[in-house]
Amino acid sequence: MKISYIGIDLGTSGVKLLLVESNGHILAEQCENYSIFHPFPEWSEQNPEDWWMLLKME
């Protein structure tokens, strides 16, 4: 049985996913960006639902 690991990075501009075998071989990687809103000068916001929707993408 092969063991694989999933790495998830929720960064400031997007989410990155990595699927790696136990020997370090990369099986898959994906990066998706999400929106940053600027409702006021020098103010930045993100919608946490965007993070969740990108993690659920197939």
Predicted model as a PDB file, atoms N, CA, C, CB and O in Angstrom, pLDDT in the B-factor column:
MODEL        1                                                                  
ATOM      1  N   MET A   1       0.838  -1.177   0.000  1.00 76.00           N  
ATOM      2  CA  MET A   1       0.000   0.000   0.000  1.00 76.00           C  
ATOM      3  C   MET A   1       0.892   1.253   0.000  1.00 76.00           C  
ATOM      4  CB  MET A   1      -0.958  -0.009   1.224  1.00 76.00           C  
ATOM      5  O   MET A   1       1.796   1.375   0.827  1.00 76.00           O  
ATOM      6  N   LYS A   2       0.635   2.172  -0.922  1.00 86.00           N  
ATOM      7  CA  LYS A   2       1.382   3.419  -0.983  1.00 86.00           C  
ATOM      8  C   LYS A   2       0.732   4.442  -0.051  1.00 86.00           C  
ATOM      9  CB  LYS A   2       1.443   3.957  -2.439  1.00 86.00           C  
ATOM     10  O   LYS A   2      -0.492   4.536   0.035  1.00 86.00           O  
ATOM     11  N   ILE A   3       1.570   5.197   0.636  1.00 92.00           N  
ATOM     12  CA  ILE A   3       1.087   6.270   1.497  1.00 92.00           C  
ATOM     13  C   ILE A   3       1.363   7.591   0.794  1.00 92.00           C  
ATOM     14  CB  ILE A   3       1.766   6.225   2.908  1.00 92.00           C  
ATOM     15  O   ILE A   3       2.461   7.821   0.288  1.00 92.00           O  
ATOM     16  N   SER A   4       0.359   8.453   0.768  1.00 95.00           N  
ATOM     17  CA  SER A   4       0.493   9.777   0.166  1.00 95.00           C  
ATOM     18  C   SER A   4       0.095  10.835   1.187  1.00 95.00           C  
ATOM     19  CB  SER A   4      -0.374   9.898  -1.117  1.00 95.00           C  
ATOM     20  O   SER A   4      -0.658  10.573   2.124  1.00 95.00           O  
ATOM     21  N   TYR A   5       0.621  12.028   0.978  1.00 96.00           N  
ATOM     22  CA  TYR A   5       0.345  13.146   1.869  1.00 96.00           C  
ATOM     23  C   TYR A   5      -0.171  14.316   1.047  1.00 96.00           C  
ATOM     24  CB  TYR A   5       1.611  13.550   2.673  1.00 96.00           C  
ATOM     25  O   TYR A   5       0.242  14.522  -0.095  1.00 96.00           O  
ATOM     26  N   ILE A   6      -1.083  15.081   1.646  1.00 94.00           N  
ATOM     27  CA  ILE A   6      -1.605  16.290   1.009  1.00 94.00           C  
ATOM     28  C   ILE A   6      -1.115  17.489   1.809  1.00 94.00           C  
ATOM     29  CB  ILE A   6      -3.175  16.266   0.925  1.00 94.00           C  
ATOM     30  O   ILE A   6      -1.258  17.535   3.031  1.00 94.00           O  
ATOM     31  N   GLY A   7      -0.538  18.454   1.110  1.00 94.00           N  
ATOM     32  CA  GLY A   7      -0.130  19.715   1.730  1.00 94.00           C  
ATOM     33  C   GLY A   7      -1.057  20.812   1.245  1.00 94.00           C  
ATOM     34  O   GLY A   7      -1.334  20.915   0.050  1.00 94.00           O  
ATOM     35  N   ILE A   8      -1.535  21.631   2.165  1.00 92.00           N  
ATOM     36  CA  ILE A   8      -2.436  22.740   1.823  1.00 92.00           C  
ATOM     37  C   ILE A   8      -1.837  24.023   2.376  1.00 92.00           C  
ATOM     38  CB  ILE A   8      -3.884  22.506   2.390  1.00 92.00           C  
ATOM     39  O   ILE A   8      -1.512  24.106   3.561  1.00 92.00           O  
ATOM     40  N   ASP A   9      -1.691  25.029   1.505  1.00 91.00           N  
ATOM     41  CA  ASP A   9      -1.171  26.338   1.908  1.00 91.00           C  
ATOM     42  C   ASP A   9      -2.221  27.383   1.572  1.00 91.00           C  
ATOM     43  CB  ASP A   9       0.193  26.660   1.200  1.00 91.00           C  
ATOM     44  O   ASP A   9      -2.455  27.679   0.401  1.00 91.00           O  
ATOM     45  N   LEU A  10      -2.855  27.944   2.598  1.00 87.00           N  
ATOM     46  CA  LEU A  10      -3.791  29.055   2.400  1.00 87.00           C  
ATOM     47  C   LEU A  10      -3.002  30.339   2.582  1.00 87.00           C  
ATOM     48  CB  LEU A  10      -5.015  28.984   3.400  1.00 87.00           C  
ATOM     49  O   LEU A  10      -2.771  30.785   3.705  1.00 87.00           O  
ATOM     50  N   GLY A  11      -2.595  30.924   1.476  1.00 85.00           N  
ATOM     51  CA  GLY A  11      -1.784  32.130   1.516  1.00 85.00           C  
ATOM     52  C   GLY A  11      -2.623  33.390   1.382  1.00 85.00           C  
ATOM     53  O   GLY A  11      -3.853  33.338   1.378  1.00 85.00           O  
ATOM     54  N   THR A  12      -1.939  34.521   1.272  1.00 84.00           N  
ATOM     55  CA  THR A  12      -2.650  35.795   1.200  1.00 84.00           C  
ATOM     56  C   THR A  12      -3.311  36.039  -0.153  1.00 84.00           C  
ATOM     57  CB  THR A  12      -1.701  36.920   1.501  1.00 84.00           C  
ATOM     58  O   THR A  12      -4.240  36.842  -0.245  1.00 84.00           O  
ATOM     59  N   SER A  13      -2.853  35.368  -1.196  1.00 84.00           N  
ATOM     60  CA  SER A  13      -3.441  35.612  -2.513  1.00 84.00           C  
ATOM     61  C   SER A  13      -4.027  34.365  -3.158  1.00 84.00           C  
ATOM     62  CB  SER A  13      -2.410  36.196  -3.422  1.00 84.00           C  
ATOM     63  O   SER A  13      -4.632  34.450  -4.227  1.00 84.00           O  
ATOM     64  N   GLY A  14      -3.855  33.203  -2.522  1.00 87.00           N  
ATOM     65  CA  GLY A  14      -4.398  31.993  -3.123  1.00 87.00           C  
ATOM     66  C   GLY A  14      -4.141  30.768  -2.274  1.00 87.00           C  
ATOM     67  O   GLY A  14      -3.530  30.832  -1.207  1.00 87.00           O  
ATOM     68  N   VAL A  15      -4.627  29.647  -2.784  1.00 88.00           N  
ATOM     69  CA  VAL A  15      -4.455  28.365  -2.108  1.00 88.00           C  
ATOM     70  C   VAL A  15      -3.597  27.467  -2.998  1.00 88.00           C  
ATOM     71  CB  VAL A  15      -5.840  27.695  -1.794  1.00 88.00           C  
ATOM     72  O   VAL A  15      -3.777  27.424  -4.215  1.00 88.00           O  
ATOM     73  N   LYS A  16      -2.663  26.755  -2.372  1.00 91.00           N  
ATOM     74  CA  LYS A  16      -1.801  25.815  -3.094  1.00 91.00           C  
ATOM     75  C   LYS A  16      -1.987  24.439  -2.477  1.00 91.00           C  
ATOM     76  CB  LYS A  16      -0.293  26.257  -3.043  1.00 91.00           C  
ATOM     77  O   LYS A  16      -2.058  24.302  -1.255  1.00 91.00           O  
ATOM     78  N   LEU A  17      -2.067  23.427  -3.320  1.00 91.00           N  
ATOM     79  CA  LEU A  17      -2.222  22.047  -2.872  1.00 91.00           C  
ATOM     80  C   LEU A  17      -1.123  21.199  -3.491  1.00 91.00           C  
ATOM     81  CB  LEU A  17      -3.625  21.490  -3.243  1.00 91.00           C  
ATOM     82  O   LEU A  17      -0.723  21.418  -4.635  1.00 91.00           O  
ATOM     83  N   LEU A  18      -0.642  20.234  -2.726  1.00 94.00           N  
ATOM     84  CA  LEU A  18       0.427  19.353  -3.180  1.00 94.00           C  
ATOM     85  C   LEU A  18       0.125  17.942  -2.703  1.00 94.00           C  
ATOM     86  CB  LEU A  18       1.814  19.832  -2.661  1.00 94.00           C  
ATOM     87  O   LEU A  18      -0.174  17.729  -1.528  1.00 94.00           O  
ATOM     88  N   LEU A  19       0.202  16.979  -3.611  1.00 95.00           N  
ATOM     89  CA  LEU A  19       0.024  15.566  -3.288  1.00 95.00           C  
ATOM     90  C   LEU A  19       1.370  14.883  -3.487  1.00 95.00           C  
ATOM     91  CB  LEU A  19      -1.097  14.900  -4.175  1.00 95.00           C  
ATOM     92  O   LEU A  19       1.924  14.893  -4.586  1.00 95.00           O  
ATOM     93  N   VAL A  20       1.898  14.281  -2.403  1.00 96.00           N  
ATOM     94  CA  VAL A  20       3.247  13.723  -2.414  1.00 96.00           C  
ATOM     95  C   VAL A  20       3.224  12.303  -1.872  1.00 96.00           C  
ATOM     96  CB  VAL A  20       4.210  14.599  -1.589  1.00 96.00           C  
ATOM     97  O   VAL A  20       2.540  12.010  -0.892  1.00 96.00           O  
ATOM     98  N   GLU A  21       3.990  11.413  -2.528  1.00 96.00           N  
ATOM     99  CA  GLU A  21       4.167  10.059  -2.005  1.00 96.00           C  
ATOM    100  C   GLU A  21       5.126  10.102  -0.823  1.00 96.00           C  
ATOM    101  CB  GLU A  21       4.696   9.097  -3.108  1.00 96.00           C  
ATOM    102  O   GLU A  21       5.845  11.085  -0.643  1.00 96.00           O  
ATOM    103  N   SER A  22       5.143   9.055  -0.025  1.00 93.00           N  
ATOM    104  CA  SER A  22       6.006   9.017   1.153  1.00 93.00           C  
ATOM    105  C   SER A  22       7.492   9.071   0.794  1.00 93.00           C  
ATOM    106  CB  SER A  22       5.721   7.766   1.956  1.00 93.00           C  
ATOM    107  O   SER A  22       8.314   9.428   1.637  1.00 93.00           O  
ATOM    108  N   ASN A  23       7.848   8.720  -0.448  1.00 93.00           N  
ATOM    109  CA  ASN A  23       9.252   8.798  -0.873  1.00 93.00           C  
ATOM    110  C   ASN A  23       9.627  10.190  -1.408  1.00 93.00           C  
ATOM    111  CB  ASN A  23       9.526   7.746  -1.947  1.00 93.00           C  
ATOM    112  O   ASN A  23      10.755  10.400  -1.854  1.00 93.00           O  
ATOM    113  N   GLY A  24       8.676  11.142  -1.362  1.00 93.00           N  
ATOM    114  CA  GLY A  24       8.943  12.515  -1.804  1.00 93.00           C  
ATOM    115  C   GLY A  24       8.551  12.800  -3.237  1.00 93.00           C  
ATOM    116  O   GLY A  24       8.648  13.946  -3.675  1.00 93.00           O  
ATOM    117  N   HIS A  25       8.112  11.802  -3.982  1.00 95.00           N  
ATOM    118  CA  HIS A  25       7.701  11.987  -5.377  1.00 95.00           C  
ATOM    119  C   HIS A  25       6.399  12.789  -5.424  1.00 95.00           C  
ATOM    120  CB  HIS A  25       7.524  10.611  -6.092  1.00 95.00           C  
ATOM    121  O   HIS A  25       5.412  12.410  -4.794  1.00 95.00           O  
ATOM    122  N   ILE A  26       6.398  13.885  -6.164  1.00 96.00           N  
ATOM    123  CA  ILE A  26       5.210  14.735  -6.296  1.00 96.00           C  
ATOM    124  C   ILE A  26       4.255  14.110  -7.305  1.00 96.00           C  
ATOM    125  CB  ILE A  26       5.601  16.180  -6.731  1.00 96.00           C  
ATOM    126  O   ILE A  26       4.617  13.885  -8.460  1.00 96.00           O  
ATOM    127  N   LEU A  27       3.042  13.835  -6.862  1.00 96.00           N  
ATOM    128  CA  LEU A  27       2.022  13.248  -7.732  1.00 96.00           C  
ATOM    129  C   LEU A  27       1.187  14.318  -8.434  1.00 96.00           C  
ATOM    130  CB  LEU A  27       1.112  12.330  -6.926  1.00 96.00           C  
ATOM    131  O   LEU A  27       0.809  14.152  -9.593  1.00 96.00           O  
ATOM    132  N   ALA A  28       0.902  15.415  -7.729  1.00 95.00           N  
ATOM    133  CA  ALA A  28       0.081  16.477  -8.312  1.00 95.00           C  
ATOM    134  C   ALA A  28       0.285  17.760  -7.517  1.00 95.00           C  
ATOM    135  CB  ALA A  28      -1.421  16.077  -8.333  1.00 95.00           C  
ATOM    136  O   ALA A  28       0.600  17.732  -6.328  1.00 95.00           O  
ATOM    137  N   GLU A  29       0.100  18.871  -8.196  1.00 94.00           N  
ATOM    138  CA  GLU A  29       0.116  20.166  -7.524  1.00 94.00           C  
ATOM    139  C   GLU A  29      -0.855  21.100  -8.219  1.00 94.00           C  
ATOM    140  CB  GLU A  29       1.540  20.770  -7.508  1.00 94.00           C  
ATOM    141  O   GLU A  29      -1.065  21.010  -9.428  1.00 94.00           O  
ATOM    142  N   GLN A  30      -1.439  21.990  -7.450  1.00 90.00           N  
ATOM    143  CA  GLN A  30      -2.449  22.912  -7.981  1.00 90.00           C  
ATOM    144  C   GLN A  30      -2.354  24.225  -7.223  1.00 90.00           C  
ATOM    145  CB  GLN A  30      -3.888  22.309  -7.868  1.00 90.00           C  
ATOM    146  O   GLN A  30      -2.092  24.231  -6.020  1.00 90.00           O  
ATOM    147  N   CYS A  31      -2.562  25.323  -7.910  1.00 90.00           N  
ATOM    148  CA  CYS A  31      -2.573  26.645  -7.304  1.00 90.00           C  
ATOM    149  C   CYS A  31      -3.744  27.432  -7.895  1.00 90.00           C  
ATOM    150  CB  CYS A  31      -1.212  27.389  -7.538  1.00 90.00           C  
ATOM    151  O   CYS A  31      -3.909  27.497  -9.113  1.00 90.00           O  
ATOM    152  N   GLU A  32      -4.544  28.020  -7.028  1.00 87.00           N  
ATOM    153  CA  GLU A  32      -5.674  28.847  -7.461  1.00 87.00           C  
ATOM    154  C   GLU A  32      -5.658  30.146  -6.660  1.00 87.00           C  
ATOM    155  CB  GLU A  32      -7.039  28.092  -7.276  1.00 87.00           C  
ATOM    156  O   GLU A  32      -5.419  30.134  -5.453  1.00 87.00           O  
ATOM    157  N   ASN A  33      -5.909  31.250  -7.325  1.00 88.00           N  
ATOM    158  CA  ASN A  33      -5.950  32.552  -6.660  1.00 88.00           C  
ATOM    159  C   ASN A  33      -7.376  32.910  -6.271  1.00 88.00           C  
ATOM    160  CB  ASN A  33      -5.360  33.641  -7.567  1.00 88.00           C  
ATOM    161  O   ASN A  33      -8.339  32.499  -6.919  1.00 88.00           O  
ATOM    162  N   TYR A  34      -7.487  33.686  -5.195  1.00 86.00           N  
ATOM    163  CA  TYR A  34      -8.789  34.212  -4.820  1.00 86.00           C  
ATOM    164  C   TYR A  34      -8.708  35.723  -4.724  1.00 86.00           C  
ATOM    165  CB  TYR A  34      -9.272  33.602  -3.489  1.00 86.00           C  
ATOM    166  O   TYR A  34      -7.623  36.303  -4.682  1.00 86.00           O  
ATOM    167  N   SER A  35      -9.864  36.342  -4.690  1.00 88.00           N  
ATOM    168  CA  SER A  35      -9.946  37.797  -4.738  1.00 88.00           C  
ATOM    169  C   SER A  35      -9.611  38.433  -3.398  1.00 88.00           C  
ATOM    170  CB  SER A  35     -11.329  38.225  -5.175  1.00 88.00           C  
ATOM    171  O   SER A  35      -9.890  37.883  -2.333  1.00 88.00           O  
ATOM    172  N   ILE A  36      -9.014  39.585  -3.486  1.00 90.00           N  
ATOM    173  CA  ILE A  36      -8.794  40.439  -2.327  1.00 90.00           C  
ATOM    174  C   ILE A  36      -9.587  41.709  -2.579  1.00 90.00           C  
ATOM    175  CB  ILE A  36      -7.258  40.741  -2.090  1.00 90.00           C  
ATOM    176  O   ILE A  36      -9.427  42.354  -3.615  1.00 90.00           O  
ATOM    177  N   PHE A  37     -10.440  42.064  -1.632  1.00 90.00           N  
ATOM    178  CA  PHE A  37     -11.294  43.234  -1.763  1.00 90.00           C  
ATOM    179  C   PHE A  37     -10.680  44.411  -1.014  1.00 90.00           C  
ATOM    180  CB  PHE A  37     -12.712  42.937  -1.238  1.00 90.00           C  
ATOM    181  O   PHE A  37     -10.051  44.243   0.031  1.00 90.00           O  
ATOM    182  N   HIS A  38     -10.874  45.602  -1.570  1.00 93.00           N  
ATOM    183  CA  HIS A  38     -10.342  46.829  -0.960  1.00 93.00           C  
ATOM    184  C   HIS A  38     -11.508  47.802  -0.757  1.00 93.00           C  
ATOM    185  CB  HIS A  38      -9.209  47.477  -1.859  1.00 93.00           C  
ATOM    186  O   HIS A  38     -11.698  48.721  -1.554  1.00 93.00           O  
ATOM    187  N   PRO A  39     -12.298  47.597   0.325  1.00 93.00           N  
ATOM    188  CA  PRO A  39     -13.472  48.441   0.532  1.00 93.00           C  
ATOM    189  C   PRO A  39     -13.127  49.882   0.913  1.00 93.00           C  
ATOM    190  CB  PRO A  39     -14.338  47.839   1.600  1.00 93.00           C  
ATOM    191  O   PRO A  39     -13.934  50.786   0.696  1.00 93.00           O  
ATOM    192  N   PHE A  40     -11.949  50.104   1.473  1.00 95.00           N  
ATOM    193  CA  PHE A  40     -11.498  51.441   1.865  1.00 95.00           C  
ATOM    194  C   PHE A  40     -10.014  51.551   1.542  1.00 95.00           C  
ATOM    195  CB  PHE A  40     -11.768  51.717   3.389  1.00 95.00           C  
ATOM    196  O   PHE A  40      -9.339  50.530   1.407  1.00 95.00           O  
ATOM    197  N   PRO A  41      -9.492  52.770   1.416  1.00 95.00           N  
ATOM    198  CA  PRO A  41      -8.059  52.931   1.183  1.00 95.00           C  
ATOM    199  C   PRO A  41      -7.244  52.231   2.288  1.00 95.00           C  
ATOM    200  CB  PRO A  41      -7.694  54.434   1.114  1.00 95.00           C  
ATOM    201  O   PRO A  41      -7.574  52.321   3.471  1.00 95.00           O  
ATOM    202  N   GLU A  42      -6.188  51.542   1.878  1.00 93.00           N  
ATOM    203  CA  GLU A  42      -5.277  50.820   2.776  1.00 93.00           C  
ATOM    204  C   GLU A  42      -5.979  49.724   3.589  1.00 93.00           C  
ATOM    205  CB  GLU A  42      -4.613  51.800   3.724  1.00 93.00           C  
ATOM    206  O   GLU A  42      -5.516  49.368   4.672  1.00 93.00           O  
ATOM    207  N   TRP A  43      -7.066  49.201   3.083  1.00 94.00           N  
ATOM    208  CA  TRP A  43      -7.848  48.168   3.768  1.00 94.00           C  
ATOM    209  C   TRP A  43      -7.995  46.992   2.801  1.00 94.00           C  
ATOM    210  CB  TRP A  43      -9.263  48.716   4.233  1.00 94.00           C  
ATOM    211  O   TRP A  43      -8.374  47.189   1.646  1.00 94.00           O  
ATOM    212  N   SER A  44      -7.705  45.797   3.251  1.00 91.00           N  
ATOM    213  CA  SER A  44      -7.836  44.604   2.411  1.00 91.00           C  
ATOM    214  C   SER A  44      -8.659  43.556   3.150  1.00 91.00           C  
ATOM    215  CB  SER A  44      -6.439  44.034   2.026  1.00 91.00           C  
ATOM    216  O   SER A  44      -8.497  43.364   4.355  1.00 91.00           O  
ATOM    217  N   GLU A  45      -9.535  42.887   2.426  1.00 92.00           N  
ATOM    218  CA  GLU A  45     -10.370  41.840   3.003  1.00 92.00           C  
ATOM    219  C   GLU A  45     -10.440  40.659   2.052  1.00 92.00           C  
ATOM    220  CB  GLU A  45     -11.785  42.371   3.312  1.00 92.00           C  
ATOM    221  O   GLU A  45     -10.288  40.805   0.839  1.00 92.00           O  
ATOM    222  N   GLN A  46     -10.675  39.475   2.632  1.00 90.00           N  
ATOM    223  CA  GLN A  46     -10.910  38.263   1.853  1.00 90.00           C  
ATOM    224  C   GLN A  46     -12.175  37.616   2.377  1.00 90.00           C  
ATOM    225  CB  GLN A  46      -9.696  37.278   1.932  1.00 90.00           C  
ATOM    226  O   GLN A  46     -12.580  37.831   3.520  1.00 90.00           O  
ATOM    227  N   ASN A  47     -12.788  36.821   1.522  1.00 89.00           N  
ATOM    228  CA  ASN A  47     -13.981  36.084   1.912  1.00 89.00           C  
ATOM    229  C   ASN A  47     -13.558  34.645   2.211  1.00 89.00           C  
ATOM    230  CB  ASN A  47     -15.086  36.139   0.789  1.00 89.00           C  
ATOM    231  O   ASN A  47     -13.145  33.938   1.292  1.00 89.00           O  
ATOM    232  N   PRO A  48     -13.645  34.182   3.468  1.00 87.00           N  
ATOM    233  CA  PRO A  48     -13.250  32.810   3.794  1.00 87.00           C  
ATOM    234  C   PRO A  48     -14.013  31.749   2.995  1.00 87.00           C  
ATOM    235  CB  PRO A  48     -13.454  32.565   5.265  1.00 87.00           C  
ATOM    236  O   PRO A  48     -13.513  30.638   2.817  1.00 87.00           O  
ATOM    237  N   GLU A  49     -15.198  32.073   2.518  1.00 88.00           N  
ATOM    238  CA  GLU A  49     -15.923  31.115   1.683  1.00 88.00           C  
ATOM    239  C   GLU A  49     -15.187  30.864   0.379  1.00 88.00           C  
ATOM    240  CB  GLU A  49     -17.339  31.616   1.397  1.00 88.00           C  
ATOM    241  O   GLU A  49     -15.299  29.774  -0.182  1.00 88.00           O  
ATOM    242  N   ASP A  50     -14.430  31.847  -0.125  1.00 85.00           N  
ATOM    243  CA  ASP A  50     -13.604  31.645  -1.325  1.00 85.00           C  
ATOM    244  C   ASP A  50     -12.548  30.584  -1.061  1.00 85.00           C  
ATOM    245  CB  ASP A  50     -12.932  32.969  -1.764  1.00 85.00           C  
ATOM    246  O   ASP A  50     -12.280  29.755  -1.931  1.00 85.00           O  
ATOM    247  N   TRP A  51     -11.936  30.592   0.133  1.00 84.00           N  
ATOM    248  CA  TRP A  51     -10.930  29.585   0.475  1.00 84.00           C  
ATOM    249  C   TRP A  51     -11.561  28.206   0.424  1.00 84.00           C  
ATOM    250  CB  TRP A  51     -10.324  29.855   1.875  1.00 84.00           C  
ATOM    251  O   TRP A  51     -11.009  27.279  -0.170  1.00 84.00           O  
ATOM    252  N   TRP A  52     -12.720  28.076   1.051  1.00 85.00           N  
ATOM    253  CA  TRP A  52     -13.398  26.780   1.128  1.00 85.00           C  
ATOM    254  C   TRP A  52     -13.801  26.290  -0.256  1.00 85.00           C  
ATOM    255  CB  TRP A  52     -14.634  26.873   2.031  1.00 85.00           C  
ATOM    256  O   TRP A  52     -13.624  25.112  -0.568  1.00 85.00           O  
ATOM    257  N   MET A  53     -14.342  27.180  -1.095  1.00 83.00           N  
ATOM    258  CA  MET A  53     -14.771  26.784  -2.440  1.00 83.00           C  
ATOM    259  C   MET A  53     -13.582  26.284  -3.272  1.00 83.00           C  
ATOM    260  CB  MET A  53     -15.459  27.969  -3.155  1.00 83.00           C  
ATOM    261  O   MET A  53     -13.721  25.321  -4.026  1.00 83.00           O  
ATOM    262  N   LEU A  54     -12.423  26.925  -3.144  1.00 80.00           N  
ATOM    263  CA  LEU A  54     -11.244  26.482  -3.893  1.00 80.00           C  
ATOM    264  C   LEU A  54     -10.738  25.147  -3.382  1.00 80.00           C  
ATOM    265  CB  LEU A  54     -10.134  27.523  -3.809  1.00 80.00           C  
ATOM    266  O   LEU A  54     -10.264  24.331  -4.173  1.00 80.00           O  
ATOM    267  N   LEU A  55     -10.825  24.899  -2.077  1.00 77.00           N  
ATOM    268  CA  LEU A  55     -10.399  23.607  -1.540  1.00 77.00           C  
ATOM    269  C   LEU A  55     -11.310  22.481  -1.994  1.00 77.00           C  
ATOM    270  CB  LEU A  55     -10.358  23.653  -0.023  1.00 77.00           C  
ATOM    271  O   LEU A  55     -10.865  21.340  -2.119  1.00 77.00           O  
ATOM    272  N   LYS A  56     -12.598  22.786  -2.246  1.00 77.00           N  
ATOM    273  CA  LYS A  56     -13.546  21.762  -2.660  1.00 77.00           C  
ATOM    274  C   LYS A  56     -13.532  21.512  -4.152  1.00 77.00           C  
ATOM    275  CB  LYS A  56     -14.920  22.143  -2.234  1.00 77.00           C  
ATOM    276  O   LYS A  56     -14.150  20.551  -4.610  1.00 77.00           O  
ATOM    277  N   MET A  57     -12.838  22.357  -4.943  1.00 68.00           N  
ATOM    278  CA  MET A  57     -12.817  22.186  -6.396  1.00 68.00           C  
ATOM    279  C   MET A  57     -12.244  20.824  -6.770  1.00 68.00           C  
ATOM    280  CB  MET A  57     -11.999  23.306  -7.059  1.00 68.00           C  
ATOM    281  O   MET A  57     -11.337  20.314  -6.113  1.00 68.00           O  
ATOM    282  N   GLU A  58     -12.779  20.256  -7.818  1.00 53.00           N  
ATOM    283  CA  GLU A  58     -12.275  18.965  -8.304  1.00 53.00           C  
ATOM    284  C   GLU A  58     -11.398  19.165  -9.505  1.00 53.00           C  
ATOM    285  CB  GLU A  58     -13.422  18.019  -8.648  1.00 53.00           C  
ATOM    286  O   GLU A  58     -10.879  18.196 -10.058  1.00 53.00           O  
TER     287      GLU A  58                                                      
ENDMDL                                                                          
END                                                                             
